[in-house]
Amino acid sequence: MKQRITYIVPNPDEFNPELLEVKGDSMSLSKVKAAKEHRVTFGLSELPQEISKAFEQLHEFHLKWSSNEPYESVTPFTSRVSPGLHIFYTPSKDHPDANFCPLFKEIIGDDLPCENPKESSIQLPVLSERFSMSASNELYFHLPKLSGLIQFFQFLCPMSPPACKVETTKLHSASYLDIDYDAISHAVVLTAFWAKSPDAAGWTETIKLPGQADPIEIGVLNREANPDPEDIQYAGFLTVLGQDKKPKPTLFQAPSRHYPLPSPNINNLPPQTYTTTFNQPTGLHPTLHLHITNPSPPDPTCKLHTHLTLPSHLFIDKYQFTDPLALQSHNLTSLRSIAGATDLEAPDWVVQQWGSAALFEISIPKSPSHSSNVDVTIPLHARYLPASSTSSHTRLPLPWPVAFWACAAEDGTKFAVNPFDRVNLGYEGLFGARTKFVHLSP
């Protein structure tokens, strides 16, 4: 097992290296205001046999959970998925019918609507066959809290050190959690991210080396200005517990597939954000409304998109988006992709797939100004639900969509070397291999 803990300080003026202290095989931080990523890498042999066998039936597996609570992105952790639990996977050729649902129901809870992933999953379209970061199937579940997963992680914690259970408890306040596996590396990587410390004063904690065979690398970094727009540059301090007697200064840069928006303070522009609402009353044909402020492209090659995750009780009629005039009335350019449950007549109780996923390109003014906003409307349709003897109304969850610019990277740019890129998000395969993504914050 190895760990990498990264703190990203958004305001370097508020950081002092004296807030860090290394003593032997431990490092202490005092009131460090920063975003935090904690990554733990396991070999399959380090996991319980039941779990390692489940992973061995898969070619790749990517679990992405995102909180319902909006959070501010911090470079380089800018990529997003809609709130809830996404599972992207590809079965191995030897186990095309791999069923990990019983294991996940045991871990997360018996009420998880997962019986057979082959029947419940949707097949992801890949428009760029050379795109290497695309699984073939997706499952999605509405999961507001991580309680089941946290209890399972605590069960996996060894009897010592006791710090393991303390660390897993912190996941209650995480902004997102990832679990990634691929058959090439035979490694399982757990990644948790906090956009800010649960304590308003900042991170105050002590990190101890659990054993000499379990290295921990700790970085306290901030983003530096860089004349090369294709690279993101970092400066700060790195410490390898058990080896370094004090934090070592560092400076490095790396190209990224996922970029932040340019700072609005540079040109005195308002920030690019978006909000989502439903036109009222919703009825059986609700209209999703996206309000986007300052939709100015960061580069002339960029196109604005939104990616929707729709549980089975809601669906899109793709035939509504074939007419150019209809698209124009919704401030849309095109429905670029739709996958999953799209039967226009089926009631919800006969739909086996978890739902559908759709990608739209958004139409923006040809010469957008800082005072212009864009209002996008997307007609949705509700399926008939099972009758209820106790209520005439039912609340249906819908995760908010993600919004991003898809831009062409410069010739010669390579994306495989960034240690922080969060990829395998379900929509990258819908673009060319040389696409970079610039994300808006909800």
SVG drawing of the C-alpha trace seen along z (x, -y; Angstrom):
<svg xmlns="http://www.w3.org/2000/svg" viewBox="-55 -45 71 62">
<polyline fill="none" stroke="black" stroke-width="0.4" points="0.0,0.0 1.2,-3.5 -0.4,-6.9 -0.2,-10.3 -1.7,-13.3 -1.9,-16.6 -2.9,-20.0 -3.6,-22.7 -3.4,-26.2 -5.6,-28.6 -4.1,-31.7 -0.3,-31.4 -0.2,-34.7 -2.1,-32.9 0.4,-30.0 3.6,-29.9 6.0,-26.9 6.2,-27.1 2.7,-25.6 4.4,-22.3 6.5,-20.2 8.3,-16.9 9.3,-14.7 10.7,-11.3 8.1,-9.3 5.3,-11.9 4.3,-15.3 2.0,-17.8 0.0,-20.6 -1.5,-23.5 -4.4,-25.5 -3.5,-25.0 -6.3,-26.4 -6.3,-24.2 -8.2,-21.7 -7.0,-18.1 -6.7,-15.0 -5.9,-11.7 -4.9,-8.8 -4.3,-5.2 -3.1,-2.5 -3.5,1.2 -2.3,4.3 -5.0,6.9 -3.2,9.2 -3.7,6.7 -7.5,6.8 -9.9,9.4 -10.3,12.4 -13.9,11.7 -13.1,8.2 -10.0,9.1 -11.9,11.9 -14.6,9.4 -12.0,7.0 -10.2,9.9 -13.4,10.4 -13.1,6.9 -10.8,5.3 -11.4,1.9 -13.5,0.4 -14.1,-3.3 -16.4,-4.2 -17.1,-8.0 -19.2,-9.4 -19.9,-13.1 -21.6,-15.0 -25.0,-16.7 -23.4,-19.8 -22.0,-22.3 -18.3,-22.9 -15.7,-25.2 -13.2,-23.5 -9.5,-23.9 -6.8,-23.5 -5.8,-20.7 -8.9,-19.0 -11.4,-20.6 -13.2,-17.8 -16.7,-16.8 -19.5,-14.3 -23.1,-14.7 -23.9,-14.1 -24.5,-10.4 -22.7,-7.1 -21.4,-6.4 -19.8,-3.0 -18.0,-2.8 -16.7,0.7 -15.6,3.1 -15.8,6.9 -12.8,9.0 -13.1,11.2 -13.0,14.3 -15.9,13.0 -18.4,11.2 -21.2,11.7 -19.3,10.5 -21.8,9.7 -20.5,7.5 -24.0,6.3 -24.3,8.8 -20.9,7.5 -22.0,3.8 -25.4,4.5 -23.5,6.0 -21.2,3.0 -23.6,0.1 -26.9,1.5 -29.6,4.0 -31.7,1.2 -29.2,0.5 -31.2,1.1 -28.6,3.4 -29.3,7.0 -27.4,7.8 -25.1,5.1 -25.5,6.6 -29.2,5.9 -29.1,2.6 -26.1,0.9 -26.1,-1.2 -23.5,-0.9 -21.5,-4.1 -21.0,-5.3 -17.4,-6.1 -17.1,-8.5 -13.3,-8.5 -12.1,-5.0 -8.6,-6.0 -9.7,-7.6 -8.0,-5.4 -10.0,-6.6 -13.4,-5.0 -15.1,-2.1 -17.9,-0.3 -20.7,-0.3 -22.2,-2.6 -24.3,-2.2 -25.8,-5.1 -27.4,-5.2 -28.9,-8.1 -26.6,-8.0 -26.6,-11.2 -24.4,-9.9 -21.3,-7.6 -22.4,-5.9 -22.3,-2.3 -19.0,-2.7 -17.5,-4.3 -18.6,-1.5 -17.1,1.0 -13.7,-0.9 -13.6,-0.9 -14.2,2.8 -11.1,3.1 -9.0,1.1 -6.5,3.2 -6.5,3.4 -3.6,0.9 -2.9,-1.8 -6.2,-3.3 -5.7,-6.3 -7.2,-4.3 -10.8,-4.6 -10.2,-8.2 -9.3,-8.9 -12.3,-7.0 -14.6,-9.0 -13.5,-12.2 -15.1,-10.8 -18.4,-12.0 -17.4,-15.6 -15.6,-14.6 -16.6,-16.4 -16.0,-13.3 -14.7,-9.7 -13.2,-7.5 -12.2,-3.9 -10.2,-2.9 -8.9,0.5 -7.5,1.8 -6.2,5.2 -2.9,4.0 -1.6,2.5 -3.6,4.9 -3.8,2.0 -6.9,0.5 -6.7,-3.2 -8.9,-5.0 -9.0,-8.8 -10.9,-11.2 -11.1,-14.9 -12.2,-17.8 -12.7,-21.2 -12.0,-22.7 -11.3,-21.6 -14.4,-20.8 -12.9,-23.1 -13.0,-26.8 -9.6,-27.4 -8.0,-24.9 -6.4,-21.5 -4.8,-20.6 -3.7,-17.0 -0.8,-14.7 0.1,-12.1 2.1,-9.1 3.9,-6.5 2.2,-3.1 5.2,-1.1 8.4,-1.3 6.9,0.8 3.9,-1.7 5.4,-4.9 3.5,-8.2 4.3,-11.2 2.8,-14.6 2.7,-17.7 1.6,-21.2 1.3,-23.1 -0.1,-26.1 -0.6,-27.0 2.0,-29.2 1.6,-31.5 2.9,-29.9 3.5,-31.5 2.7,-28.1 -1.2,-27.9 -1.1,-24.1 0.8,-23.4 -0.2,-23.9 2.7,-24.8 2.9,-24.1 5.2,-25.2 5.4,-24.3 6.9,-21.6 7.1,-17.8 7.8,-15.4 8.4,-11.6 7.7,-10.4 10.6,-8.3 13.1,-9.7 12.9,-13.5 13.7,-15.4 11.9,-18.6 9.7,-19.6 11.6,-20.0 10.8,-22.9 9.6,-21.9 8.6,-23.4 7.1,-21.4 4.6,-21.6 2.4,-19.2 -0.1,-19.4 -3.7,-18.6 -6.8,-17.2 -9.0,-19.1 -8.5,-22.8 -10.0,-25.5 -11.6,-28.6 -9.4,-31.7 -9.6,-33.9 -12.4,-36.4 -10.2,-39.0 -7.8,-39.1 -10.2,-41.1 -12.6,-42.2 -15.2,-39.8 -17.9,-38.1 -17.3,-34.4 -18.7,-31.8 -21.2,-29.8 -24.5,-28.0 -27.7,-27.2 -30.4,-24.6 -34.1,-24.8 -37.3,-23.3 -40.0,-25.5 -43.0,-25.4 -45.3,-23.6 -43.3,-20.5 -46.1,-18.1 -45.4,-15.0 -43.3,-16.9 -40.8,-19.0 -38.5,-21.5 -34.9,-21.7 -33.6,-25.2 -29.9,-26.0 -28.9,-29.7 -25.3,-30.3 -23.5,-33.6 -20.8,-35.1 -20.6,-32.3 -17.4,-33.6 -15.2,-30.8 -11.7,-30.6 -10.4,-29.8 -11.8,-30.2 -11.8,-26.4 -14.0,-25.8 -17.6,-24.7 -19.9,-24.7 -21.6,-21.4 -23.7,-20.0 -23.9,-16.3 -27.1,-15.0 -27.5,-11.9 -31.2,-10.9 -32.5,-8.2 -35.1,-5.9 -38.1,-7.9 -37.1,-10.7 -36.1,-10.5 -35.4,-12.5 -37.3,-12.2 -34.4,-12.5 -36.7,-13.2 -37.5,-16.6 -33.9,-17.7 -33.6,-17.0 -35.2,-20.2 -32.8,-23.2 -35.5,-25.7 -36.5,-23.7 -32.9,-23.5 -32.5,-27.2 -35.6,-27.9 -33.9,-26.0 -30.4,-27.7 -29.0,-24.3 -26.8,-23.5 -27.3,-19.7 -28.0,-16.6 -24.5,-15.1 -25.1,-11.8 -27.8,-9.8 -27.4,-6.3 -29.5,-4.1 -33.3,-3.8 -35.0,-5.9 -38.3,-4.0 -40.9,-6.7 -43.8,-4.6 -42.5,-2.3 -43.6,-2.9 -40.8,-3.0 -41.5,0.4 -40.6,2.2 -37.4,0.3 -34.5,2.5 -31.7,0.0 -30.9,-2.5 -31.7,-5.4 -29.9,-7.4 -27.1,-9.8 -27.2,-12.7 -24.7,-15.2 -25.9,-18.5 -23.8,-21.3 -25.1,-24.7 -25.5,-27.6 -23.8,-30.8 -23.9,-34.3 -21.4,-34.8 -19.8,-37.8 -20.6,-37.1 -19.9,-40.0 -19.5,-40.0 -23.0,-41.2 -24.6,-38.4 -26.1,-35.3 -27.5,-32.2 -30.7,-30.4 -31.0,-26.8 -34.2,-24.8 -34.2,-21.0 -37.7,-19.3 -37.8,-16.1 -40.6,-13.5 -41.6,-11.6 -42.5,-7.9 -45.6,-6.5 -44.7,-5.3 -46.3,-2.5 -49.6,-3.6 -49.4,-4.7 -52.2,-4.3 -50.7,-6.7 -49.8,-9.8 -50.8,-11.5 -47.3,-13.0 -43.8,-11.5 -40.5,-13.3 -38.1,-12.2 -34.3,-12.8 -32.4,-14.3 -28.7,-15.1 -27.7,-18.4 -25.9,-18.3 -22.2,-19.1 -21.2,-22.0 -17.9,-22.4 -16.1,-23.8 -14.6,-21.2 -11.5,-22.7 -8.8,-21.6 -5.4,-21.1 -2.3,-22.5 -0.3,-20.1 2.2,-18.1 0.4,-18.3 0.6,-15.0 -1.8,-14.2 -0.5,-11.0 1.9,-12.6 -0.3,-14.6 -0.4,-12.9 -3.6,-14.8 -5.9,-14.4 -9.3,-12.9 -10.4,-11.0 -12.9,-8.2 -15.9,-10.4 -18.2,-8.9 -18.2,-11.7 -14.6,-12.0 -15.0,-9.2 -17.5,-11.4 -14.7,-13.7 -11.4,-13.4 -8.3,-12.2 -6.8,-15.7 -9.7,-17.4 -9.2,-19.4 -12.0,-20.2 -12.6,-23.5 -15.2,-23.1 -17.8,-25.5 -18.8,-25.5 -22.5,-25.1"/>
</svg>
